[in-house]
Amino acid sequence: VRVAEVYRKLVATVEAEKAFEEAATAVQKDKRWIGYQEMEADLANRRKVLQAKPAIVDETTKKRLEQEYVVKAQAAKSLLEEFELFRQKRREELTRERVTGSRKRLDELRALVEKIAADQGYDLLLDSSGYSNTGVPVMLYAKNPADLTGQVLEVLGSAVVKDEETAP
């Protein structure tokens, strides 16, 4: 059985990956990130005023603007640090959810494959899409191997995405 192929075609896998991508994208819409970007735009405008040649503000106004700039720059830095911490924690959380869901789907798939193999009287069944820790396929040789991938996909029925639905 090519477990990797079946796993990729599971509707639950496709939906989980879509949800993961949406959640990861949503992080960039967080109010801290948006606030930081707004602060950075404001700071860029203030830099232009402060660095203008010839000066477009008097010396007293310039000193006040410089002080405001320092305060705003520190606030922007703090907000960025807060966002980075949030993003890191959220990414860890999403990764943990992804791994947990993946393990659950793989366990269910393994149970189904074991049942099909037992029902058909096989003594041994290998994942022909699997690789060892050295990157070498687990199955190195098989003379006329019986491939149950099609049968596994058939038993799963509507729980898998059809090939035409996954084509780019």
Secondary structure as GFF3:
##gff-version 3
##sequence-region A 1 168
A	DSSP	alpha_helix	3	9	.	.	.	ID=ss1
A	DSSP	alpha_helix	11	27	.	.	.	ID=ss2
A	DSSP	alpha_helix	31	51	.	.	.	ID=ss3
A	DSSP	alpha_helix	59	119	.	.	.	ID=ss4
A	DSSP	alpha_helix	149	156	.	.	.	ID=ss5
A	DSSP	three_ten_helix	157	159	.	.	.	ID=ss6
A	DSSP	alpha_helix	163	166	.	.	.	ID=ss7
###
